[in-house]
Amino acid sequence: MPKAFFAVAVALAAVAAAQPARRAASLVVVGGTVITENAARQVLTPGAVAIRGTDIIDVDRPEVIAGRYAATETIDARDQIVLPGLINTHTHAPMVMFRGLADDLALMEWLQKYIFPAEAKTVSADFVRIGTRLAALEMIESGTTTYADMYYFEEEIAKATREAGLRGVLGETIIQFPSPDAKTPAEGLARAERFIAAFKGDSLIVPAVAPHAMYTNDKATLVASAELGRRYGVPVLIHLAETEDEVRIARDQYHLTPVGYLDSIGFLAQRTLAAHGIWVTDDDIQVLNRRGVGVSHNPESNMKLASGTAPVTKYLAAGVAVGLGTDGAASNNDMDMFEAMRQAAFLAKLTTRNPTAVPAQAALDMATAGGAKALGMDRLIGSLQTGKRADVITVSMSAARQTPLYDAVSHLVYVTRGDDVRTTIVNGKVLMKDRQVRTLNARGVVADANRLSQRVREAVGRK
């Protein structure tokens, strides 16, 4: 070997030896733009996310990530936006089976004349399992990675959620009258306790207690529900101040607002999530903030049922943690969180007559970091940061309506739809890549739901 060549080889070997060895990563996602949703709301163009197992281990520019990590798998999303998975803070997942069953009605009429009777005739463990799988498919396809749920047979929802690979904060519903899975509130509370014991500590499922509302439960049941949640350190989910009728009931029976009544019986605390929160006073907002209660804003359901408009700008100004929800598909009628973002922004602008109310960044915050905080899970999810769970989605920007692209956040809120999502990752596992869902047999899920819909039609007398 010539001396010169040998010298060069030795020098290169020395340089290579001086370079730190690349660490292992199970997955790297390289994007045209990475929206981190961290405290600084950092955006990297381009950027990359490195994942090992269930966790994010690094977020940086692509060349930096490539120099630090040797990835088992790389997802090329260079023409896409990479962002945290969306967090739906209020759903009734199996109610996708009632999608379009009863529309254009006020809430109380909708519930009492259609939904409650339909549930009494059709809801079973099998119904819940099939409906949840359909909801999970829809959520995976539209970029939701975590959802909060209130329904019956919640153990079936948990099993289906875990099999689909989604993250769920799942609450067993407690209600005063006989329900599909419990004849009495005491039986419902016992089911909730068994559910918590079965799933507490699960990597994907956070069990919760879900008393339906202050007007569908008596004081003893509400107090027992809150105490059960605190005893086990799990969330408590409840509908709150959704309609004027609820306010009237609280005023007539307790001479308080719904928030005031729940506070007076010691119900409100951290890890309580209040869905809707429309008819609240300024004092109520301060109470919710002091108690550390999160609020789930459901703009589409609230508009469709003409329930009212939540004072989102007041909540945010007061420091209340606000997330977004779709509500159940029976009253929305889909589970597309991109639509929820857009409508949350538009509704706030319209009702305040202020075009700067809930700007695009604030709407995106509610669907990601804000939702995580409202659920008390902001240390684990809601942003792309080292040490957090690897819940990541990628969104295509190649469609005609996405062109031209000047501002990624604006496009996500004002242009994007759920079917623009290309890849969905939860806990480091790829649930969907290039629109192909890996954890569910989409055709089988849809076929099962269509068969079940015939039973629903027969039960409610629909042709």
DADAJO-V843972 format. One record per run of one state. SS is the DSSP state (~ for helix, > for strand, _ for the rest). FROM is the first residue (numbers start at 0). LEN is the number of residues. If there is no record, write none. Layout:
BEGIN
<<SS/FROM/LEN> <SS/FROM/LEN>>
END
This chain:
BEGIN
<<_/0/2> <~/2/16> <_/18/4> <>/22/13> <_/35/7> <>/42/2> <_/44/2> <>/46/6> <_/52/2> <>/54/6> <_/60/1> <~/61/7> <>/68/16> <_/84/1> <>/85/6> <_/91/1> <~/92/6> <_/98/8> <~/106/16> <_/122/2> <~/124/17> <_/141/2> <>/143/8> <_/151/2> <~/153/11> <_/164/2> <>/166/8> <_/174/4> <>/178/1> <_/179/2> <>/181/1> <_/182/2> <~/184/15> <_/199/5> <>/204/7> <_/211/1> <>/212/1> <_/213/5> <~/218/14> <_/232/3> <>/235/5> <_/240/3> <~/243/11> <_/254/3> <~/257/7> <_/264/7> <>/271/5> <_/276/5> <~/281/10> <_/291/2> <>/293/4> <_/297/1> <~/298/6> <_/304/7> <~/311/7> <_/318/3> <>/321/3> <_/324/12> <~/336/16> <_/352/7> <~/359/8> <_/367/1> <~/368/6> <_/374/14> <>/388/1> <_/389/2> <>/391/5> <_/396/3> <~/399/3> <_/402/5> <~/407/7> <_/414/3> <~/417/3> <>/420/6> <_/426/2> <>/428/5> <_/433/2> <>/435/2> <_/437/4> <~/441/19> <_/460/3>>
END
